[in-house]
Amino acid sequence: MESVTSQVFSTARPDTIQEVERPVDVVTVLQGIRSHVAPGTEVIYAPGCDILGDSRDGFAEAVEAARRADVAVLVMGDKAGLTAGCTSGESRDRALLGLPGVQEELVRR
């Protein structure tokens, strides 16, 4: 019987991967927070930066939103997947474990 390892590594990758706009219903972190806070609670949102971009244009607004809030929730990280623009997942190895783009700089502010 062929080993699982040889089955996995001998499986050919497809030439193309079809991107699907939204294959399943997803609740974003922001939607989840808004749906679970008490009525009358103000939820302040400021994106700050993109996953991979180097723009710091949203930093000031995000930092000010965090200062105004009683609680700040920072959602940072990678974009998992196999398609262009993804930063983690199959065949997306990284040498460093830091946050991609300028996210870490934003967190430190």
N, C-alpha and C positions, 0 to 999 in steps of 0.2 A: 504494500500500500504506500502511495506517495505521501511524503510528510506535508504538513500544513505549510511549513516555511517554503518548500519548493513550489507548492501550489500558488502561494501568494506572489512570490517573486517571478514566476514564469507566466503570470497573467499579463497579457499585453494591455498597455494603456491605450485608451481611445485617442484617435488623432485630434478630435475636437471635443470640447465639453459644452453642452448646451446650457446657457444661463437661463434660469427661470426667474421671472420677476419676483414672485413671492409664492414659493411652493406650499407653504403652510401658514396659517394665521399665527402671527407673532405679536406678543404684547411687549412693547418697549418698556424699559425701566421707568421712563417718565410717565407713560400711560398707567403702569402698575402703581406708582406712587400716587398719582392723581386719583386713582380709583379706590385707594385705601385710606386716605387721610380724612380727618374729621371734616364735616361740612363747615365752610367758612375759613378753612385753612388756605392760606396763600402759598401756592407753589411757584417759586421763581425758577425760570430756566434760562440758561445762557450756555451755548455750545462750547465756547472757548477756542477750540481748534479741531481740525480734522484728524483722522487716524494717522495718515502719512504726511500730511502737508507740513510746510515750514512757516506758514503764516501765523503771526502772533496778533493779528488784527482783533480777534475776539477776547484776548486776555483781559483787558481792562474791564469789560462788561462782566466777564465770568468772576473775576476777583471781587468786583463790587457786589455782585449778587451773593457771593459767599459771605461777604462781610455783613450784608443786611439780614441774612438768614439766621435763625436759631440753630438750624442743623444744615450742614452742607453734605450732599451726596455727590461724589465725583465718580463718574463712570468712564474708566480709561481702559485701554488694552488694544488687542489685535482685532483683525477681521479675519475669521477663519474661513477657509475654503480652498478651492483649486483654481479659481479664475483670477484674471488680472486684478490687481488691487488688493488681493488678500495677503495677509502678513503671517499667517500661521496655518497649519494643517498639513496634509500629506504633501511631501516634496517642497515644503517651505521651511527648511531648517534655518535656525539663526544661531550665530556665534555668541551673541550677547542677550541677556534676559531683560534688559531695560525696555522701557516703553518706546514704541516707534514714534517717529516725527518729533514734534515739540511738546508732547504730552507731559513728559517728566518735568520740563521747565515750568509748565503751567501749574502742576501739582505743588512745586516748591514755592510758588508765589503765594 
